[in-house]
Amino acid sequence: MKKEIHPGNYRIVAFKDMSNDDVFLSKSTAGSKETIEVDGVEYPLVKLEISRTSHPYYTGKTKLVDTAGRIDKFKNKYAKFKK
Protein backbone atom coordinates (compact mmCIF):
# COMPACT_ATOMS: atom_id res chain seq x y z
CA MET A 1 0.00 0.00 0.00
CA LYS A 2 1.05 3.57 -0.55
CA LYS A 3 2.39 5.45 2.41
CA GLU A 4 0.73 8.57 3.85
CA ILE A 5 -2.57 8.25 1.97
CA HIS A 6 -4.73 7.57 5.03
CA PRO A 7 -6.25 10.49 6.98
CA GLY A 8 -4.48 11.44 10.16
CA ASN A 9 -7.61 12.18 12.21
CA TYR A 10 -9.09 8.64 12.11
CA ARG A 11 -10.58 8.14 15.59
CA ILE A 12 -13.60 6.84 17.51
CA VAL A 13 -16.62 9.13 17.09
CA ALA A 14 -20.07 9.04 18.72
CA PHE A 15 -22.98 9.17 16.27
CA LYS A 16 -26.33 10.28 17.68
CA ASP A 17 -29.63 9.61 15.90
CA MET A 18 -31.68 12.74 16.61
CA SER A 19 -35.02 11.03 15.91
CA ASN A 20 -34.71 8.51 18.76
CA ASP A 21 -31.62 9.66 20.73
CA ASP A 22 -29.71 6.42 20.07
CA VAL A 23 -25.91 6.83 20.37
CA PHE A 24 -23.37 4.44 18.87
CA LEU A 25 -19.60 4.54 18.50
CA SER A 26 -17.66 3.97 15.31
CA LYS A 27 -14.33 4.94 13.81
CA SER A 28 -14.53 7.93 11.50
CA THR A 29 -12.76 10.99 10.14
CA ALA A 30 -15.93 13.12 10.34
CA GLY A 31 -15.26 16.51 11.85
CA SER A 32 -17.21 17.78 14.83
CA LYS A 33 -17.18 20.77 17.15
CA GLU A 34 -19.44 19.10 19.73
CA THR A 35 -18.59 16.32 22.17
CA ILE A 36 -20.61 13.82 24.18
CA GLU A 37 -19.72 11.65 27.15
CA VAL A 38 -20.39 7.92 26.73
CA ASP A 39 -19.54 5.56 29.61
CA GLY A 40 -17.34 8.22 31.22
CA VAL A 41 -15.29 8.89 28.08
CA GLU A 42 -15.68 12.02 25.96
CA TYR A 43 -16.01 11.54 22.18
CA PRO A 44 -16.57 13.91 19.23
CA LEU A 45 -20.31 14.00 18.39
CA VAL A 46 -21.84 13.71 14.91
CA LYS A 47 -25.61 14.19 14.75
CA LEU A 48 -27.64 12.12 12.29
CA GLU A 49 -31.21 12.61 11.06
CA ILE A 50 -31.70 8.88 10.51
CA SER A 51 -29.67 5.76 11.30
CA ARG A 52 -30.01 2.01 11.44
CA THR A 53 -32.16 2.28 14.59
CA SER A 54 -34.76 4.57 13.00
CA HIS A 55 -34.72 3.76 9.26
CA PRO A 56 -37.90 1.92 8.17
CA TYR A 57 -35.93 -0.64 6.15
CA TYR A 58 -34.01 -1.84 9.22
CA THR A 59 -36.79 -1.47 11.79
CA GLY A 60 -39.58 -3.02 9.71
CA LYS A 61 -41.87 -0.14 10.63
CA THR A 62 -43.21 2.04 7.86
CA LYS A 63 -45.02 5.31 8.07
CA LEU A 64 -48.52 5.38 6.65
CA VAL A 65 -48.72 7.96 3.90
CA ASP A 66 -52.12 9.32 2.88
CA THR A 67 -51.74 8.61 -0.84
CA ALA A 68 -55.47 8.33 -1.46
CA GLY A 69 -56.04 11.81 -0.11
CA ARG A 70 -53.27 13.28 -2.25
CA ILE A 71 -54.55 11.57 -5.39
CA ASP A 72 -58.09 12.87 -4.78
CA LYS A 73 -56.77 16.40 -4.29
CA PHE A 74 -54.80 16.14 -7.54
CA LYS A 75 -57.84 14.89 -9.48
CA ASN A 76 -60.06 17.64 -8.08
CA LYS A 77 -57.50 20.33 -8.84
CA TYR A 78 -57.03 19.32 -12.49
CA ALA A 79 -60.62 18.16 -13.24
CA LYS A 80 -61.40 21.55 -14.80
CA PHE A 81 -58.82 20.89 -17.57
CA LYS A 82 -60.44 17.59 -18.50
CA LYS A 83 -62.23 17.70 -21.85
C-alpha positions as a Markdown table, in Angstrom:
| # | Residue | x | y | z |
|---|---|---|---|---|
| 1 | Met | 0.0 | 0.0 | 0.0 |
| 2 | Lys | 1.1 | 3.6 | -0.5 |
| 3 | Lys | 2.4 | 5.4 | 2.4 |
| 4 | Glu | 0.7 | 8.6 | 3.8 |
| 5 | Ile | -2.6 | 8.2 | 2.0 |
| 6 | His | -4.7 | 7.6 | 5.0 |
| 7 | Pro | -6.2 | 10.5 | 7.0 |
| 8 | Gly | -4.5 | 11.4 | 10.2 |
| 9 | Asn | -7.6 | 12.2 | 12.2 |
| 10 | Tyr | -9.1 | 8.6 | 12.1 |
| 11 | Arg | -10.6 | 8.1 | 15.6 |
| 12 | Ile | -13.6 | 6.8 | 17.5 |
| 13 | Val | -16.6 | 9.1 | 17.1 |
| 14 | Ala | -20.1 | 9.0 | 18.7 |
| 15 | Phe | -23.0 | 9.2 | 16.3 |
| 16 | Lys | -26.3 | 10.3 | 17.7 |
| 17 | Asp | -29.6 | 9.6 | 15.9 |
| 18 | Met | -31.7 | 12.7 | 16.6 |
| 19 | Ser | -35.0 | 11.0 | 15.9 |
| 20 | Asn | -34.7 | 8.5 | 18.8 |
| 21 | Asp | -31.6 | 9.7 | 20.7 |
| 22 | Asp | -29.7 | 6.4 | 20.1 |
| 23 | Val | -25.9 | 6.8 | 20.4 |
| 24 | Phe | -23.4 | 4.4 | 18.9 |
| 25 | Leu | -19.6 | 4.5 | 18.5 |
| 26 | Ser | -17.7 | 4.0 | 15.3 |
| 27 | Lys | -14.3 | 4.9 | 13.8 |
| 28 | Ser | -14.5 | 7.9 | 11.5 |
| 29 | Thr | -12.8 | 11.0 | 10.1 |
| 30 | Ala | -15.9 | 13.1 | 10.3 |
| 31 | Gly | -15.3 | 16.5 | 11.9 |
| 32 | Ser | -17.2 | 17.8 | 14.8 |
| 33 | Lys | -17.2 | 20.8 | 17.2 |
| 34 | Glu | -19.4 | 19.1 | 19.7 |
| 35 | Thr | -18.6 | 16.3 | 22.2 |
| 36 | Ile | -20.6 | 13.8 | 24.2 |
| 37 | Glu | -19.7 | 11.7 | 27.2 |
| 38 | Val | -20.4 | 7.9 | 26.7 |
| 39 | Asp | -19.5 | 5.6 | 29.6 |
| 40 | Gly | -17.3 | 8.2 | 31.2 |
| 41 | Val | -15.3 | 8.9 | 28.1 |
| 42 | Glu | -15.7 | 12.0 | 26.0 |
| 43 | Tyr | -16.0 | 11.5 | 22.2 |
| 44 | Pro | -16.6 | 13.9 | 19.2 |
| 45 | Leu | -20.3 | 14.0 | 18.4 |
| 46 | Val | -21.8 | 13.7 | 14.9 |
| 47 | Lys | -25.6 | 14.2 | 14.8 |
| 48 | Leu | -27.6 | 12.1 | 12.3 |
| 49 | Glu | -31.2 | 12.6 | 11.1 |
| 50 | Ile | -31.7 | 8.9 | 10.5 |
| 51 | Ser | -29.7 | 5.8 | 11.3 |
| 52 | Arg | -30.0 | 2.0 | 11.4 |
| 53 | Thr | -32.2 | 2.3 | 14.6 |
| 54 | Ser | -34.8 | 4.6 | 13.0 |
| 55 | His | -34.7 | 3.8 | 9.3 |
| 56 | Pro | -37.9 | 1.9 | 8.2 |
| 57 | Tyr | -35.9 | -0.6 | 6.1 |
| 58 | Tyr | -34.0 | -1.8 | 9.2 |
| 59 | Thr | -36.8 | -1.5 | 11.8 |
| 60 | Gly | -39.6 | -3.0 | 9.7 |
| 61 | Lys | -41.9 | -0.1 | 10.6 |
| 62 | Thr | -43.2 | 2.0 | 7.9 |
| 63 | Lys | -45.0 | 5.3 | 8.1 |
| 64 | Leu | -48.5 | 5.4 | 6.7 |
| 65 | Val | -48.7 | 8.0 | 3.9 |
| 66 | Asp | -52.1 | 9.3 | 2.9 |
| 67 | Thr | -51.7 | 8.6 | -0.8 |
| 68 | Ala | -55.5 | 8.3 | -1.5 |
| 69 | Gly | -56.0 | 11.8 | -0.1 |
| 70 | Arg | -53.3 | 13.3 | -2.3 |
| 71 | Ile | -54.6 | 11.6 | -5.4 |
| 72 | Asp | -58.1 | 12.9 | -4.8 |
| 73 | Lys | -56.8 | 16.4 | -4.3 |
| 74 | Phe | -54.8 | 16.1 | -7.5 |
| 75 | Lys | -57.8 | 14.9 | -9.5 |
| 76 | Asn | -60.1 | 17.6 | -8.1 |
| 77 | Lys | -57.5 | 20.3 | -8.8 |
| 78 | Tyr | -57.0 | 19.3 | -12.5 |
| 79 | Ala | -60.6 | 18.2 | -13.2 |
| 80 | Lys | -61.4 | 21.5 | -14.8 |
| 81 | Phe | -58.8 | 20.9 | -17.6 |
| 82 | Lys | -60.4 | 17.6 | -18.5 |
| 83 | Lys | -62.2 | 17.7 | -21.9 |
